Amino acid sequence: MSFKTLSLAAAAAVAFALPAFAESIIAVNDAYARVSSKMAKAGAAFMVIENTGAEDDHLIGVSSDVAKRTELHTHMDDGNGNMKMMHVKEGFAVPAGGEHALARGGDHVMFMGLTRGLEHGDVVTITLTFEKAGDVTLEVPVDLERKPDHGAMKHGDHSGHGMKKADG
């Protein structure tokens, strides 16, 4: 087989494979983790997950070696005006061409049983697992100085569980 034939075959293989990878393209923006104190046994991570692909995807799991358990959580009203944190076993939808915010007071990554203390400036490795995009591993900085509403207006109007409202 000549070099030219081999090169064309390789180019064709890549061209045919690209549509499979273009279905769900995940980007993570503005990620940070925090704890309430140096002695905290739990912590959380927040970020905006963007799906620039043409197909909806679903965040179905999360893992990190910084805690004994790492889960996807949300805050829900218990019916008496009290907010309660809950594990969301089914995960979070990330629509095609849209985003899903994991933000304080809403959906978030929860670290339970921290295996080490987290201090400002530390870095935490988190792996997000998506139904279609697979695993996305991030290096997330610990930011203990960020204000609760930091970036609230940056990514559009978020309501409910952090879903960006459709325009128009």
C-alpha atoms as a printed R data frame, in Angstrom:
    type eleno elety resid chain resno       x      y      z
1   ATOM     1    CA   MET     A     1   0.000  0.000  0.000
2   ATOM     2    CA   SER     A     2   1.444  3.356 -1.001
3   ATOM     3    CA   PHE     A     3   1.890  6.288  1.380
4   ATOM     4    CA   LYS     A     4  -0.736  8.260 -0.571
5   ATOM     5    CA   THR     A     5  -3.299  5.451 -0.303
6   ATOM     6    CA   LEU     A     6  -2.554  4.991  3.396
7   ATOM     7    CA   SER     A     7  -2.897  8.748  4.028
8   ATOM     8    CA   LEU     A     8  -6.244  8.874  2.199
9   ATOM     9    CA   ALA     A     9  -7.518  5.872  4.160
10  ATOM    10    CA   ALA     A    10  -6.490  7.486  7.452
11  ATOM    11    CA   ALA     A    11  -8.131 10.800  6.486
12  ATOM    12    CA   ALA     A    12 -11.336  8.997  5.510
13  ATOM    13    CA   ALA     A    13 -11.407  7.098  8.814
14  ATOM    14    CA   VAL     A    14 -11.080 10.334 10.769
15  ATOM    15    CA   ALA     A    15 -13.743 12.075  8.653
16  ATOM    16    CA   PHE     A    16 -16.237  9.270  9.246
17  ATOM    17    CA   ALA     A    17 -15.479  9.168 12.981
18  ATOM    18    CA   LEU     A    18 -15.946 12.921 13.585
19  ATOM    19    CA   PRO     A    19 -19.768 12.940 13.517
20  ATOM    20    CA   ALA     A    20 -19.825 10.373 16.344
21  ATOM    21    CA   PHE     A    21 -17.720 12.664 18.527
22  ATOM    22    CA   ALA     A    22 -19.678 15.794 17.588
23  ATOM    23    CA   GLU     A    23 -22.950 14.572 19.119
24  ATOM    24    CA   SER     A    24 -22.305 15.928 22.619
25  ATOM    25    CA   ILE     A    25 -19.486 18.362 23.227
26  ATOM    26    CA   ILE     A    26 -19.152 19.294 26.882
27  ATOM    27    CA   ALA     A    27 -17.320 22.343 28.200
28  ATOM    28    CA   VAL     A    28 -17.074 23.257 31.882
29  ATOM    29    CA   ASN     A    29 -16.709 26.899 32.880
30  ATOM    30    CA   ASP     A    30 -16.108 28.799 36.111
31  ATOM    31    CA   ALA     A    31 -15.582 25.680 38.259
32  ATOM    32    CA   TYR     A    32 -14.624 26.035 41.921
33  ATOM    33    CA   ALA     A    33 -14.886 24.034 45.145
34  ATOM    34    CA   ARG     A    34 -15.318 25.183 48.714
35  ATOM    35    CA   VAL     A    35 -15.771 24.107 52.319
36  ATOM    36    CA   SER     A    36 -17.340 26.025 55.184
37  ATOM    37    CA   SER     A    37 -14.297 25.690 57.468
38  ATOM    38    CA   LYS     A    38 -10.864 24.037 57.737
39  ATOM    39    CA   MET     A    39 -12.340 21.233 59.861
40  ATOM    40    CA   ALA     A    40 -15.343 20.589 57.578
41  ATOM    41    CA   LYS     A    41 -16.184 16.963 56.784
42  ATOM    42    CA   ALA     A    42 -18.121 17.966 53.663
43  ATOM    43    CA   GLY     A    43 -17.642 20.351 50.775
44  ATOM    44    CA   ALA     A    44 -19.117 21.207 47.403
45  ATOM    45    CA   ALA     A    45 -18.164 22.138 43.859
46  ATOM    46    CA   PHE     A    46 -19.919 24.484 41.477
47  ATOM    47    CA   MET     A    47 -19.596 25.128 37.740
48  ATOM    48    CA   VAL     A    48 -21.468 25.825 34.536
49  ATOM    49    CA   ILE     A    49 -21.681 22.823 32.199
50  ATOM    50    CA   GLU     A    50 -22.165 23.732 28.562
51  ATOM    51    CA   ASN     A    51 -23.213 21.338 25.806
52  ATOM    52    CA   THR     A    52 -22.137 22.837 22.486
53  ATOM    53    CA   GLY     A    53 -23.157 19.700 20.620
54  ATOM    54    CA   ALA     A    54 -26.262 18.945 18.572
55  ATOM    55    CA   GLU     A    55 -27.651 16.331 20.959
56  ATOM    56    CA   ASP     A    56 -28.917 16.524 24.553
57  ATOM    57    CA   ASP     A    57 -26.734 14.843 27.164
58  ATOM    58    CA   HIS     A    58 -27.182 13.929 30.810
59  ATOM    59    CA   LEU     A    59 -24.752 14.260 33.725
60  ATOM    60    CA   ILE     A    60 -25.277 10.893 35.412
61  ATOM    61    CA   GLY     A    61 -22.440 10.655 37.914
62  ATOM    62    CA   VAL     A    62 -19.474 12.277 39.605
63  ATOM    63    CA   SER     A    63 -16.391 11.052 41.446
64  ATOM    64    CA   SER     A    64 -13.408 12.491 43.295
65  ATOM    65    CA   ASP     A    65 -10.691 11.066 45.522
66  ATOM    66    CA   VAL     A    66 -11.059 14.019 47.918
67  ATOM    67    CA   ALA     A    67 -14.059 12.397 49.671
68  ATOM    68    CA   LYS     A    68 -15.358  9.010 50.713
69  ATOM    69    CA   ARG     A    69 -18.541  9.758 48.723
70  ATOM    70    CA   THR     A    70 -19.112 12.252 45.928
71  ATOM    71    CA   GLU     A    71 -22.657 12.786 44.684
72  ATOM    72    CA   LEU     A    72 -24.839 15.069 42.601
73  ATOM    73    CA   HIS     A    73 -27.086 17.083 44.939
74  ATOM    74    CA   THR     A    74 -29.763 19.740 44.859
75  ATOM    75    CA   HIS     A    75 -31.680 21.854 47.370
76  ATOM    76    CA   MET     A    76 -35.407 21.160 47.682
77  ATOM    77    CA   ASP     A    77 -38.125 22.830 49.746
78  ATOM    78    CA   ASP     A    78 -39.451 20.324 52.293
79  ATOM    79    CA   GLY     A    79 -42.913 21.888 52.091
80  ATOM    80    CA   ASN     A    80 -42.476 23.833 55.321
81  ATOM    81    CA   GLY     A    81 -40.282 26.544 53.861
82  ATOM    82    CA   ASN     A    82 -37.061 24.739 54.828
83  ATOM    83    CA   MET     A    83 -34.469 23.900 52.208
84  ATOM    84    CA   LYS     A    84 -33.072 20.376 52.333
85  ATOM    85    CA   MET     A    85 -30.131 18.929 50.387
86  ATOM    86    CA   MET     A    86 -30.915 15.776 48.432
87  ATOM    87    CA   HIS     A    87 -28.957 13.304 46.319
88  ATOM    88    CA   VAL     A    88 -30.182 13.414 42.701
89  ATOM    89    CA   LYS     A    89 -29.686  9.826 41.531
90  ATOM    90    CA   GLU     A    90 -30.959 10.529 38.014
91  ATOM    91    CA   GLY     A    91 -28.486 13.384 37.499
92  ATOM    92    CA   PHE     A    92 -29.010 16.542 35.465
93  ATOM    93    CA   ALA     A    93 -29.980 17.138 31.846
94  ATOM    94    CA   VAL     A    94 -27.650 19.295 29.747
95  ATOM    95    CA   PRO     A    95 -29.556 20.334 26.610
96  ATOM    96    CA   ALA     A    96 -27.966 20.566 23.181
97  ATOM    97    CA   GLY     A    97 -26.736 24.101 22.646
98  ATOM    98    CA   GLY     A    98 -27.495 24.914 26.293
99  ATOM    99    CA   GLU     A    99 -26.038 24.793 29.753
100 ATOM   100    CA   HIS     A   100 -26.762 23.606 33.264
101 ATOM   101    CA   ALA     A   101 -25.443 25.548 36.240
102 ATOM   102    CA   LEU     A   102 -24.247 23.801 39.375
103 ATOM   103    CA   ALA     A   103 -24.521 26.761 41.759
104 ATOM   104    CA   ARG     A   104 -24.715 27.526 45.454
105 ATOM   105    CA   GLY     A   105 -28.264 27.121 46.706
106 ATOM   106    CA   GLY     A   106 -29.147 24.819 43.781
107 ATOM   107    CA   ASP     A   107 -27.694 21.812 42.005
108 ATOM   108    CA   HIS     A   108 -24.086 21.023 42.972
109 ATOM   109    CA   VAL     A   109 -21.403 18.374 43.436
110 ATOM   110    CA   MET     A   110 -21.313 17.259 47.089
111 ATOM   111    CA   PHE     A   111 -18.209 15.857 48.800
112 ATOM   112    CA   MET     A   112 -19.078 13.807 51.893
113 ATOM   113    CA   GLY     A   113 -16.447 12.454 54.262
114 ATOM   114    CA   LEU     A   114 -13.543 14.566 53.051
115 ATOM   115    CA   THR     A   115 -10.297 12.588 53.063
116 ATOM   116    CA   ARG     A   116  -8.219 15.738 53.613
117 ATOM   117    CA   GLY     A   117  -8.696 19.365 54.521
118 ATOM   118    CA   LEU     A   118  -9.316 21.810 51.703
119 ATOM   119    CA   GLU     A   119  -7.670 25.205 51.835
120 ATOM   120    CA   HIS     A   120  -7.941 28.221 49.559
121 ATOM   121    CA   GLY     A   121  -5.796 27.615 46.475
122 ATOM   122    CA   ASP     A   122  -5.828 23.811 46.692
123 ATOM   123    CA   VAL     A   123  -6.876 21.861 43.598
124 ATOM   124    CA   VAL     A   124  -9.453 19.052 43.574
125 ATOM   125    CA   THR     A   125  -9.746 16.476 40.787
126 ATOM   126    CA   ILE     A   126 -13.349 15.741 39.802
127 ATOM   127    CA   THR     A   127 -14.612 13.369 37.119
128 ATOM   128    CA   LEU     A   128 -18.051 14.115 35.682
129 ATOM   129    CA   THR     A   129 -19.726 11.186 33.908
130 ATOM   130    CA   PHE     A   130 -22.110 11.958 31.052
131 ATOM   131    CA   GLU     A   131 -24.491  9.560 29.370
132 ATOM   132    CA   LYS     A   132 -23.133 10.325 25.871
133 ATOM   133    CA   ALA     A   133 -19.925 12.335 26.294
134 ATOM   134    CA   GLY     A   134 -18.488  9.875 28.830
135 ATOM   135    CA   ASP     A   135 -16.023 11.009 31.498
136 ATOM   136    CA   VAL     A   136 -14.782 14.580 31.747
137 ATOM   137    CA   THR     A   137 -11.996 15.054 34.316
138 ATOM   138    CA   LEU     A   138 -11.395 18.515 35.770
139 ATOM   139    CA   GLU     A   139  -8.831 20.153 38.022
140 ATOM   140    CA   VAL     A   140 -10.981 22.452 40.167
141 ATOM   141    CA   PRO     A   141  -9.505 25.196 42.361
142 ATOM   142    CA   VAL     A   142 -10.669 25.604 45.961
143 ATOM   143    CA   ASP     A   143 -11.945 29.179 46.296
144 ATOM   144    CA   LEU     A   144 -12.969 30.141 49.829
145 ATOM   145    CA   GLU     A   145 -13.183 33.863 49.037
146 ATOM   146    CA   ARG     A   146 -15.840 33.799 46.321
147 ATOM   147    CA   LYS     A   147 -19.129 35.486 47.211
148 ATOM   148    CA   PRO     A   148 -22.316 33.373 46.970
149 ATOM   149    CA   ASP     A   149 -23.698 35.320 43.990
150 ATOM   150    CA   HIS     A   150 -20.411 35.499 42.063
151 ATOM   151    CA   GLY     A   151 -21.130 35.078 38.374
152 ATOM   152    CA   ALA     A   152 -24.901 35.010 38.884
153 ATOM   153    CA   MET     A   153 -25.564 37.387 35.986
154 ATOM   154    CA   LYS     A   154 -22.655 36.144 33.906
155 ATOM   155    CA   HIS     A   155 -24.332 33.111 32.356
156 ATOM   156    CA   GLY     A   156 -27.866 34.343 31.761
157 ATOM   157    CA   ASP     A   157 -31.035 33.894 33.728
158 ATOM   158    CA   HIS     A   158 -31.011 30.660 35.726
159 ATOM   159    CA   SER     A   159 -34.075 29.416 37.512
160 ATOM   160    CA   GLY     A   160 -35.397 26.223 39.020
161 ATOM   161    CA   HIS     A   161 -32.606 23.692 38.916
162 ATOM   162    CA   GLY     A   162 -30.118 25.915 37.136
163 ATOM   163    CA   MET     A   163 -31.364 25.420 33.586
164 ATOM   164    CA   LYS     A   164 -30.843 28.344 31.259
165 ATOM   165    CA   LYS     A   165 -34.154 29.652 29.961
166 ATOM   166    CA   ALA     A   166 -34.646 29.490 26.213
167 ATOM   167    CA   ASP     A   167 -34.592 32.816 24.401
168 ATOM   168    CA   GLY     A   168 -37.785 34.220 22.956
